[in-house]
Amino acid sequence: MDSTRSVSVVFPAFNEENNLAPVILAARSFLNQVGLDYRLIMVNDGSSDRTGEIAAQLAQQDPAHLSVVTHEVNRGYGAAVRSGFAAACQTNCDWVVLLDADGQFDVRELSLLLEIAGDRGIDLVAGNRVKRADSAVRRLNAWLWDSHRACCSASRSMTLTAPSS
């Protein structure tokens, strides 16, 4: 990971009061452990539970590394991702990473993605799960996204596929 100096991690969140703190704390611990400069951006997409309150408390504990983007009403996953990416672009970090706030991905797997990308000068690395435990609608959405990415991604890109944990 020598050539990767800084990373912004975007966490879209909708009603994730039970997952947000463990996910953010795990990300912070991992990124401190590997020695990367980082920013964690939590996007509260109009949650009706305590997600916004928890995000604000986490950001207050570590304002140098954590920030919150708030949608007053739920605008949907795509809007949360766009808002998160817009905030991440303001950080001037070398990389932007998207991880859902529900804990379905292990943040430690970022080391492999960032290492490969940095060592090979790759612009885009996308990881996905082989065994999906998702509904048919989510699997269709993933297939459409993968198809779009395959057609439209930069020539210097790589997709890593790993079994689900």
Rosetta silent file (secondary structure, phi, psi, omega in degrees, C-alpha in Angstrom):
SEQUENCE: MDSTRSVSVVFPAFNEENNLAPVILAARSFLNQVGLDYRLIMVNDGSSDRTGEIAAQLAQQDPAHLSVVTHEVNRGYGAAVRSGFAAACQTNCDWVVLLDADGQFDVRELSLLLEIAGDRGIDLVAGNRVKRADSAVRRLNAWLWDSHRACCSASRSMTLTAPSS
SCORE:     score description
SCORE:     0.000 S_00000001
   1 L     0.000   17.144 -174.974    0.000    0.000    0.000 S_00000001
   2 L   -59.699  -37.600 -175.094    3.042    2.247   -0.268 S_00000001
   3 L   -84.429   -6.035  175.797    1.774    4.261   -3.224 S_00000001
   4 L   -99.232  115.117 -175.454   -1.612    4.955   -1.643 S_00000001
   5 L   -98.411  -33.029 -176.127   -1.237    7.834    0.767 S_00000001
   6 E  -148.978  151.638 -177.226   -4.798    8.844    1.613 S_00000001
   7 E  -145.392  137.971  169.986   -8.321    7.535    1.279 S_00000001
   8 E  -104.838  130.545  178.553  -11.848    8.855    1.791 S_00000001
   9 E  -114.145  122.773 -178.195  -14.378    6.188    2.687 S_00000001
  10 E  -100.187  129.424  179.867  -18.044    6.986    2.018 S_00000001
  11 E  -121.103   92.387  173.170  -20.696    5.202    4.089 S_00000001
  12 E   -66.711  137.481 -176.717  -24.272    5.731    2.836 S_00000001
  13 E  -140.984  130.804  172.784  -26.628    4.989    5.722 S_00000001
  14 L  -135.031  113.533 -179.166  -30.380    4.682    6.030 S_00000001
  15 L    53.171   56.331 -178.967  -31.739    3.489    9.390 S_00000001
  16 L  -115.390   35.612 -176.251  -28.448    1.885   10.444 S_00000001
  17 L   -57.956  -31.226 -178.856  -28.483    2.758   14.157 S_00000001
  18 L   -83.975  -18.159 -174.605  -27.397   -0.771   15.122 S_00000001
  19 L  -108.455  -28.325 -169.422  -24.619   -1.034   12.542 S_00000001
  20 H   -57.929  -52.970 -176.848  -23.135    2.417   12.065 S_00000001
  21 H   -60.059  -49.160  179.096  -20.906    2.708   15.153 S_00000001
  22 H   -60.907  -37.337 -179.676  -19.308   -0.761   14.830 S_00000001
  23 H   -67.269  -46.695 -178.862  -18.688   -0.228   11.103 S_00000001
  24 H   -66.047  -43.206  179.667  -17.165    3.231   11.554 S_00000001
  25 H   -64.928  -37.508  177.048  -15.049    2.163   14.537 S_00000001
  26 H   -66.087  -41.448  178.557  -13.762   -0.870   12.615 S_00000001
  27 H   -64.012  -45.092  179.783  -12.879    1.316    9.637 S_00000001
  28 H   -62.077  -43.884  179.353  -11.115    3.853   11.840 S_00000001
  29 H   -61.798  -47.169 -179.310   -9.179    1.120   13.650 S_00000001
  30 H   -62.531  -47.923 -176.784   -8.103   -0.553   10.406 S_00000001
  31 H   -66.857  -34.393  172.726   -7.051    2.669    8.682 S_00000001
  32 H   -65.120  -41.683 -178.413   -5.063    3.762   11.752 S_00000001
  33 H   -61.868  -42.033 -178.287   -3.437    0.326   11.873 S_00000001
  34 H   -85.382   -5.624  172.907   -2.270    0.438    8.242 S_00000001
  35 L    78.780   24.881  177.006   -1.104    4.029    8.604 S_00000001
  36 L   -88.046  145.303  167.234   -3.180    5.689    5.901 S_00000001
  37 E   -74.574  135.849 -173.868   -4.315    9.276    6.077 S_00000001
  38 E  -149.347  160.264  170.164   -8.089    9.012    5.853 S_00000001
  39 E  -133.944  133.068  175.816  -11.467   10.686    6.019 S_00000001
  40 E  -108.065  126.080 -177.129  -14.657    8.789    6.816 S_00000001
  41 E  -118.074  112.261  179.349  -17.810   10.343    5.401 S_00000001
  42 E   -96.548  127.279  178.066  -21.113    9.123    6.781 S_00000001
  43 E  -108.866  107.869  176.367  -24.161   10.023    4.702 S_00000001
  44 E   -85.362  106.841 -174.228  -27.346    9.942    6.754 S_00000001
  45 E   -92.036   63.361  175.622  -30.014    9.552    4.081 S_00000001
  46 L    68.375   32.964 -178.450  -33.045   10.796    6.010 S_00000001
  47 L   -59.757  144.237  177.709  -33.012    8.036    8.597 S_00000001
  48 L   -99.457   -1.984  177.281  -35.975    7.873   10.969 S_00000001
  49 L  -101.454 -152.621 -176.269  -34.020    6.061   13.686 S_00000001
  50 L   -90.282   12.687 -177.984  -30.949    7.237   15.652 S_00000001
  51 H   -54.514  -48.216 -179.047  -28.512    6.964   12.703 S_00000001
  52 H   -61.518  -42.448  179.243  -28.086   10.744   12.433 S_00000001
  53 H   -63.893  -44.622  179.921  -27.544   11.148   16.168 S_00000001
  54 H   -65.527  -42.236  178.022  -24.974    8.337   16.256 S_00000001
  55 H   -60.396  -43.595  179.508  -23.180    9.728   13.193 S_00000001
  56 H   -63.279  -41.395  178.415  -22.988   13.169   14.826 S_00000001
  57 H   -63.165  -43.716  179.256  -21.597   11.680   18.057 S_00000001
  58 H   -62.620  -44.541 -179.582  -18.933    9.726   16.144 S_00000001
  59 H   -64.504  -35.238  178.927  -17.933   12.803   14.131 S_00000001
  60 H   -66.002  -33.115 -179.674  -17.713   14.862   17.323 S_00000001
  61 H   -71.370  -27.581 -175.973  -15.272   12.317   18.803 S_00000001
  62 L  -147.569   66.453 -174.505  -12.879   12.550   15.826 S_00000001
  63 L   -64.525  -19.819  178.196  -13.629   15.622   13.679 S_00000001
  64 L   -70.804  -24.396 -175.558  -10.264   15.395   11.900 S_00000001
  65 L  -118.052  -20.615 -174.278  -11.247   12.062   10.348 S_00000001
  66 E  -120.747  137.400  173.879  -15.042   11.811   10.436 S_00000001
  67 E  -140.652  161.767 -177.218  -17.723   13.981    8.879 S_00000001
  68 E  -125.256  133.034  169.303  -21.462   13.679    8.301 S_00000001
  69 E  -109.003  131.426 -175.728  -23.539   14.615    5.291 S_00000001
  70 E  -119.462  126.899  167.326  -27.235   14.788    6.126 S_00000001
  71 E   -98.413  122.632 -178.212  -30.250   14.426    3.878 S_00000001
  72 L   -64.038  -32.444  175.368  -33.247   15.700    5.838 S_00000001
  73 L  -125.528  155.879  179.626  -35.492   13.275    3.940 S_00000001
  74 L   -64.932  120.693 -179.890  -34.654    9.951    2.345 S_00000001
  75 L  -108.588   -2.375  177.873  -33.446   10.643   -1.197 S_00000001
  76 L    98.940  160.442 -175.088  -32.400    7.102   -2.027 S_00000001
  77 H   -59.217  -43.917 -179.029  -29.151    5.193   -2.238 S_00000001
  78 H   -60.094  -43.051  178.704  -27.965    6.850   -5.446 S_00000001
  79 H   -66.124  -37.869  178.082  -28.375   10.331   -4.010 S_00000001
  80 H   -64.634  -40.748  177.901  -26.572    9.276   -0.824 S_00000001
  81 H   -64.307  -46.539  179.546  -23.670    7.932   -2.889 S_00000001
  82 H   -60.102  -44.399  178.795  -23.504   11.124   -4.976 S_00000001
  83 H   -62.626  -41.471  178.514  -23.540   13.313   -1.855 S_00000001
  84 H   -64.660  -42.927  178.850  -20.839   11.171   -0.273 S_00000001
  85 H   -65.407  -38.782  177.685  -18.656   11.278   -3.372 S_00000001
  86 H   -61.096  -43.803  177.800  -19.071   15.056   -3.605 S_00000001
  87 H   -66.074  -39.507 -179.677  -17.910   15.395    0.006 S_00000001
  88 H   -63.966  -37.252  179.275  -15.053   12.950   -0.597 S_00000001
  89 H   -63.987  -25.174  178.167  -13.817   14.985   -3.561 S_00000001
  90 L   -75.228  -14.869 -177.564  -13.451   17.971   -1.214 S_00000001
  91 L   -82.136  -17.538 -176.582  -10.965   16.040    0.941 S_00000001
  92 L    61.929   24.078  175.299   -8.311   15.815   -1.792 S_00000001
  93 L   -72.504  156.905 -178.325   -7.572   12.238   -0.764 S_00000001
  94 L   -68.408  -33.972 -175.815   -5.898    9.990   -3.331 S_00000001
  95 E  -129.794  150.939  171.338   -8.676    7.394   -3.314 S_00000001
  96 E  -121.495  129.848 -178.140  -12.419    7.325   -2.729 S_00000001
  97 E  -122.406  140.781  176.770  -13.952    4.095   -1.453 S_00000001
  98 E  -110.991  120.699  174.943  -17.641    3.231   -1.134 S_00000001
  99 L  -133.282  131.928  177.829  -18.696    0.892    1.681 S_00000001
 100 L   -69.356  149.442 -176.398  -22.251    0.418    2.875 S_00000001
 101 L   -82.851    4.091 -177.774  -22.866    1.247    6.529 S_00000001
 102 L   -89.002    0.035  175.536  -24.698   -2.018    7.202 S_00000001
 103 L    81.277   13.642 -178.012  -21.505   -3.992    7.807 S_00000001
 104 L   -74.724  -14.383  177.967  -21.880   -6.394    4.901 S_00000001
 105 L  -117.892  142.068  177.936  -18.273   -5.783    3.827 S_00000001
 106 L   -85.996  115.599 -176.342  -15.150   -6.271    5.923 S_00000001
 107 H   -58.680  -25.359 -179.728  -13.167   -3.027    5.798 S_00000001
 108 H   -65.021  -20.405  177.684   -9.913   -4.994    6.140 S_00000001
 109 H   -69.031  -13.676  176.194  -10.401   -6.239    2.582 S_00000001
 110 H   -60.963  -30.708 -177.893   -9.538   -2.720    1.415 S_00000001
 111 H   -58.149  -41.606  178.422   -5.870   -3.487    1.943 S_00000001
 112 H   -65.032  -46.944 -178.383   -5.902   -5.924   -0.973 S_00000001
 113 H   -63.059  -46.113 -178.385   -7.770   -3.563   -3.280 S_00000001
 114 H   -69.008  -36.065  178.637   -5.619   -0.543   -2.474 S_00000001
 115 H   -63.934  -47.016 -179.993   -2.393   -2.523   -2.666 S_00000001
 116 H   -63.120  -46.249 -178.672   -3.204   -3.882   -6.105 S_00000001
 117 H   -63.352  -45.220 -178.077   -4.348   -0.532   -7.425 S_00000001
 118 H   -66.423  -41.696 -178.098   -1.372    1.363   -6.053 S_00000001
 119 H   -69.603  -27.424 -174.490    1.227   -1.117   -7.228 S_00000001
 120 H  -108.538    2.020 -179.834   -0.160   -1.318  -10.757 S_00000001
 121 L    65.818   32.373 -177.922   -1.216    2.273  -11.344 S_00000001
 122 L   -84.889  140.735 -178.587   -4.837    1.248  -11.773 S_00000001
 123 L   -84.343  -30.333 -174.550   -7.506    3.947  -11.709 S_00000001
 124 E  -139.193  129.697  173.190  -10.480    1.841  -10.619 S_00000001
 125 E  -126.417  128.430  179.304  -10.772   -1.298   -8.516 S_00000001
 126 E  -124.749  127.443  176.323  -14.185   -2.836   -7.893 S_00000001
 127 E  -106.783  147.598  175.551  -14.766   -5.751   -5.575 S_00000001
 128 E  -148.241  160.551 -178.413  -17.873   -7.875   -5.504 S_00000001
 129 E   -90.372  143.912  176.743  -19.172  -10.983   -3.784 S_00000001
 130 L   -79.347  -54.130  179.732  -19.649  -14.270   -5.615 S_00000001
 131 L   -90.929  106.592 -179.395  -22.306  -15.741   -3.336 S_00000001
 132 L   -97.324  129.996  177.161  -24.930  -13.074   -2.850 S_00000001
 133 L  -101.472   37.876 -175.197  -27.483  -13.549   -0.090 S_00000001
 134 L  -102.099  166.490  175.483  -29.591  -10.755   -1.538 S_00000001
 135 L   -68.507  167.101  179.264  -33.121  -10.566   -2.864 S_00000001
 136 H   -60.503  -37.381  179.669  -33.762  -10.995   -6.575 S_00000001
 137 H   -64.494  -43.825  178.641  -34.153   -7.218   -6.957 S_00000001
 138 H   -66.700  -37.236  177.179  -30.752   -6.563   -5.362 S_00000001
 139 H   -65.038  -39.797  176.841  -29.117   -9.257   -7.506 S_00000001
 140 H   -63.277  -44.543  177.757  -30.639   -7.658  -10.612 S_00000001
 141 H   -58.731  -44.197  178.947  -29.365   -4.245   -9.505 S_00000001
 142 H   -63.032  -41.850  179.842  -25.868   -5.705   -8.964 S_00000001
 143 H   -63.537  -43.051  178.740  -25.943   -7.373  -12.389 S_00000001
 144 H   -62.766  -43.624  178.640  -26.968   -4.093  -14.050 S_00000001
 145 H   -62.112  -46.314  179.562  -24.225   -2.206  -12.204 S_00000001
 146 H   -61.415  -40.687  178.888  -21.609   -4.820  -13.135 S_00000001
 147 H   -64.701  -43.722  177.926  -22.720   -4.712  -16.772 S_00000001
 148 H   -62.071  -46.244 -178.734  -22.549   -0.920  -16.815 S_00000001
 149 H   -61.524  -40.394 -179.510  -19.139   -0.916  -15.157 S_00000001
 150 H   -64.639  -35.912 -178.613  -17.809   -3.465  -17.663 S_00000001
 151 H   -80.782  -32.699 -167.031  -18.968   -1.335  -20.590 S_00000001
 152 H  -114.883   -1.965 -174.623  -18.087    2.104  -19.292 S_00000001
 153 L   -78.713  162.086  179.893  -15.107    1.834  -16.960 S_00000001
 154 L   -61.950  156.873 -178.364  -11.681    3.222  -17.682 S_00000001
 155 L   -68.007  -23.064  178.679   -9.219    1.051  -19.537 S_00000001
 156 L  -100.032   69.956 -179.972   -6.998    0.922  -16.466 S_00000001
 157 E  -134.688  164.619 -179.624   -9.418   -0.881  -14.184 S_00000001
 158 E  -149.341  139.896  174.455   -9.649   -4.210  -12.436 S_00000001
 159 E  -114.102  127.864  176.294  -12.462   -6.164  -10.829 S_00000001
 160 E  -106.237  132.686  178.897  -11.670   -8.555   -8.020 S_00000001
 161 E  -116.931  127.032 -178.863  -14.168  -11.252   -7.193 S_00000001
 162 E  -132.169  149.342  177.451  -13.983  -12.971   -3.830 S_00000001
 163 L   -65.213  152.148  176.945  -16.243  -15.454   -2.090 S_00000001
 164 L   -65.104  149.259  175.459  -18.567  -14.096    0.574 S_00000001
 165 L   -93.504    0.000    0.000  -17.423  -14.372    4.146 S_00000001
